[in-house]
Amino acid sequence: MRRRQQRGVVLIMLLAVIAMSAAWFTVRQLDALPSDYTAAKRARNAAALARAKAALIGYVATRAASAGETDPGRFPCPEGLGSIGGVNEGNAAGNCSLPYIGRFPWETIGTDKLLDAAGEPLWYVVAPGWAYTPSSGSGTLVINSNCASDNAMTCNSGLLTVDGVKDTVALVIAPGQAMNELASAGCTARNQARSPSTLNPLDYLECYSTATSTFVTQGPNTSFNDQVVKITASEVLPYIEAAVADRFQKQFAPLMKAAYSGTPWSAASGFPFAVTVSDPTANPANKLQGASGTTGGLLPGSYAYVGAGSATCSPTPCILPAPTACTVSASDPRCDPTFVSWRKTANAGCTSNCTTITQTGGASLDSSSSCTVSGTPSVLTCTLNTYATLLQILAGTNWVTFDLDVVAANAGMTWKYLNAPPMAPAITGIDTSYANSPVGYSIASATLNSDGSARIRVNARVTMTGGSILGVLGALTCNILGINLCYAVTVSVPMALLTDQPMLDPSNATYSWFYRNRWPEVAYYSVATTLAPGGSGTCTTGTCLQLNGSADAGKHRAILVLGGQKLTTLDGLGNPYTQLRPATAAKDLLDDINANGSSTFEVRSATLGPNRKFNDRFAVIDKNP
């Protein structure tokens, strides 16, 4: 009996131990459940946020590379409120108003409808100036490499301040469950009540201020349960820069390559001088006017007209309508209708590389013929003093053909193109039936000179009966038997004979984005010396630009380098250097060996890490085959 009692006690004790062990294990599991569950939720949220971030950056990069994008780098707006619950759910709004907060536009971006662990759609915040607003709309943003930090001189866009650091372009947020948000530092008390019909951000997101564009990624458990991933300007700008460099090479390089090349230009190829590097946001560099002899510097961009370059007429030959001169203003220093202007003849006061007039046939042209310049843009007005013998008049030779070698100062300091027949502007006073009627003239040749001017040979004809009668021309008798033999004929040549490349025109919807977004402030332009004004128009290995690391090294005629965000890098001598923006020297734009701004460049650095110490990107304007 005693043994049975003892065995029974032992069994009860064993069962008690087992029960206690089971209870202890259960309690431990229950204690561990909240933290494991929280970790699982955070992992799920992190996966959704990572997908959204990658897709958003990919969308922005793809859009930036698209030829029709007028604001490369812009972010989409949040989902339109009117789209929620309908067939357009997930589509970004065309414009977004402050605050730039709403649900993630998954349909526009190209993802699934991403949900957080609480089953809530992701939310999205975009910084002011990185998306369209009703007051701005397409074509009004300013986004370039200097926008990595707030820079009032370059960007009109503010950045979001996240956890006290102002560097963020966009946030993607998993809002979690609705909570009774308690007041704490930076957090306003709110008992969140969610309704798809109103969709107030305050019922989903905590601890932020739209007034100051400030947000946080963490906060007290009683006030904050959002899970946040941010996209900084430094993260997204390399993708935008790559897209812009590619678009520049595809869209702008062909225009630049053709600017001063081919008939009637005498050189095989030609490119303008560069702008001397100095602060591109201040005078004189902000005018983007090239300097004689400068083959490396800022990209030229001075212009004189708006609407030029798109003017057409049909059928040809035809006279182009006169372009409209741009309006000079402090806000647009590139506009300068006086920069490229005609030079008059020597006997009218010109001192070097002057306009000349040469008779080529018909009656006679007196050496007293001269040209003067007036107006804005300039007009070249030439008085041709002509005379004939009585026999010539009786035989019907009452005309003079001539070459007018007009010289345009500074034509090789920006990007111009020649309006040559069969579509060309009107030259008044000439015989319009002579060539390319009704234009009346032809262009025999065109040359860029070493001082940056351009000499254009216009071949035309005047009829002597179309001029005013001269009583005396030197010692010549101008009237015999009542027949007039001497005439002064006035011919006027508009500056629109040389007009702006369409890429300079701020009204051009296709090309204006590059200069409007102020990419030239972070771009370095270099041309081989023999391809600059006055050069031979060709280059070979040794005289071409040397671009190390390129498959076409030694063949480049002209290039553009996008300097990217400012870095602490190496200057051209191998010394550590912290770049300045706005740039005041080549080393403020270019890294390592490129910082010398010479004719030798490298597409990548063997010693400096990409995007951290070296971020130069190259676009080829022209190269040898």
Secondary structure, 3 states (H helix, E strand, C coil): CHHHHHHHHHHHHHHHHHHHHHHHHHHHHHHHHHHHHHHHHHHHHHHHHHHHHHHHHHHHHHHHCCCCCCCCCCCCCCECHHHCCCCCCCCECCCCCCCCEEECCHHHHCCCCCECCCCCECEEEECCCCCCCCCCCCCCCCCCHHHHCCCCCCCCCCCEEECCEEEEEEEEEECCCCCEECCECCECCEECCCCCCCCCHHHCCCCCECCCCEECCCCCCCCCCCEEEEEEHHHHHHHHHHHHHHHHHHHHHHHHHHCCCCCCECCCCCCCCCECCCCCCCCCHHHCCCCCCCCEEECCCCECEECCCCCCCCCCCEECCCCEECCCECCECCECCCCCEEECEHHHCCCCCCEEEEEEEECEECCCCEEEEECCCCEEEEEEEEECCHHHHHHCCCEEEEEEEEEEECHHHCCEEECCCCEECCCECCCCCCCCCCCCCEEEEEEECCCCCEEEEEEEEEEHHHCEECCEECCEECEECCEECEEEEEEEEEHHHEEECHHHCCCCCCCCHHHHCCHHHHEEEEECHHHCCCCCCCCCCCCCEEEECCCCCCCEEEEEEECCCCCEEECCCCCEEECCCCCCCHHHCCCHHHHHCCCEEECCCCCCCECCCECCEEEEEEECC
